[in-house]
Amino acid sequence: MRRRRSVAGEPGDAGEINLTPMLDVVFIMLIFFIVTTSFIKESGVEIERPESSAATPRPDAQLMVAITPEGAVWVDGEPVDVHRVGDEVAALVSDDGAVVIQADREATTGLLIEVMDRLRQAGVENVAVAATRGAS
């Protein structure tokens, strides 16, 4: 009886599709894309950076500090008082970590200098100001 069923064309073990190799390939591709993806750190607010012909990329930035045109200071996506920005950043950044200040084009220079001073007073030495590379 068993022989007759297999001869009659009924699906058996030979007719099943093994999905294990396909799933292995899909998981390997998923791991590849996760590993090769570059994650961009954002400051949490929309900033229009000023242009500079001498701007160079800083891939080692550990923390972003944003200054909005209204004069608000944001650290790691959270609003922070200007007087406490140094302590907040010093608590979040390591000894050799870099901090990038993203000041909006319309933000006052005085506020930018005050934030930089407070960072230096808190012991953060590696500070840079973000700019967009412009054509000159």
C-alpha positions in Angstrom: 0.0 0.0 0.0 2.8 2.3 0.8 4.5 1.8 -2.5 1.3 2.5 -4.4 0.9 5.9 -2.8 4.4 7.1 -3.6 4.0 5.9 -7.2 0.6 7.6 -7.5 2.3 11.1 -7.1 1.2 12.0 -3.6 3.6 14.5 -1.9 6.1 12.8 0.4 9.4 13.7 2.0 11.1 14.3 -1.4 8.6 16.9 -2.4 9.0 19.3 0.6 11.1 22.4 0.4 13.7 22.9 3.0 13.7 26.5 4.2 16.7 26.3 6.5 19.3 27.4 3.9 17.2 30.3 2.9 16.7 31.5 6.5 20.4 31.2 7.1 21.1 33.5 4.1 18.5 36.0 5.3 19.9 36.1 8.8 23.5 36.5 7.5 22.4 39.4 5.2 20.6 41.0 8.2 23.7 40.8 10.3 25.8 42.2 7.5 23.5 45.2 7.1 23.4 45.9 10.8 27.2 45.8 11.1 27.8 48.0 8.1 25.2 50.6 8.9 26.6 53.9 10.1 24.6 55.5 12.8 24.5 59.3 12.8 24.2 61.1 16.0 21.8 64.0 16.0 21.4 66.8 18.4 17.6 66.5 18.8 16.6 69.8 17.2 16.7 71.1 13.7 19.8 73.3 13.2 20.8 75.4 10.2 24.6 75.3 10.4 26.8 78.1 9.0 28.9 77.4 5.9 32.7 77.2 6.0 35.2 76.4 3.2 37.6 74.8 5.8 35.1 72.5 7.5 36.4 69.0 8.1 34.4 65.9 9.3 34.7 64.8 12.9 33.7 61.1 13.1 34.9 60.9 16.7 32.2 63.1 18.2 30.8 61.5 21.3 28.2 64.1 22.2 26.3 66.8 20.3 25.3 70.1 21.9 22.8 72.2 19.9 22.1 75.9 20.2 18.8 77.0 18.6 18.1 80.5 17.1 15.9 81.2 20.1 18.8 80.7 22.5 17.9 77.3 23.9 20.7 74.8 24.5 20.1 71.1 23.9 22.3 68.3 25.1 21.7 64.8 23.7 18.1 65.6 22.7 17.2 67.2 26.0 16.9 71.0 26.8 19.4 72.2 29.3 19.9 75.4 31.1 22.9 77.4 29.9 24.4 77.6 33.4 24.3 73.8 33.8 25.5 72.8 30.3 29.1 72.2 31.5 28.1 69.8 34.3 25.6 68.0 32.1 28.1 67.4 29.3 31.0 66.5 31.6 28.8 63.8 33.1 28.0 62.3 29.7 31.3 62.5 27.9 34.4 60.4 28.7 37.9 61.9 29.3 39.0 61.5 25.7 35.5 62.1 24.1 34.9 64.9 21.7 32.0 67.3 21.9 30.5 69.1 18.8 28.5 72.2 19.3 25.9 72.7 16.5 25.0 76.4 16.7 22.3 77.7 14.4 23.2 80.3 11.9 20.9 82.8 13.6 22.1 82.0 17.2 24.1 84.7 18.9 27.9 84.4 19.1 27.8 85.4 22.7 25.7 82.3 23.6 28.1 80.1 21.6 31.1 81.5 23.5 29.4 81.1 26.8 28.6 77.5 26.1 32.2 76.8 25.1 33.5 78.5 28.2 31.2 76.5 30.5 32.4 73.3 28.8 36.0 74.2 29.3 35.4 75.1 32.9 33.8 71.7 33.4 36.9 70.0 32.1 35.8 69.2 28.6 38.9 70.0 26.4 38.0 68.5 23.0 35.3 70.9 21.7 34.5 71.7 18.1 31.9 73.9 16.3 29.9 72.3 13.5 29.6 73.9 10.1 28.4 72.9 6.6 31.1 72.6 4.0 30.5 75.4 1.5 31.9 76.0 -1.9 34.4 78.8 -2.1 
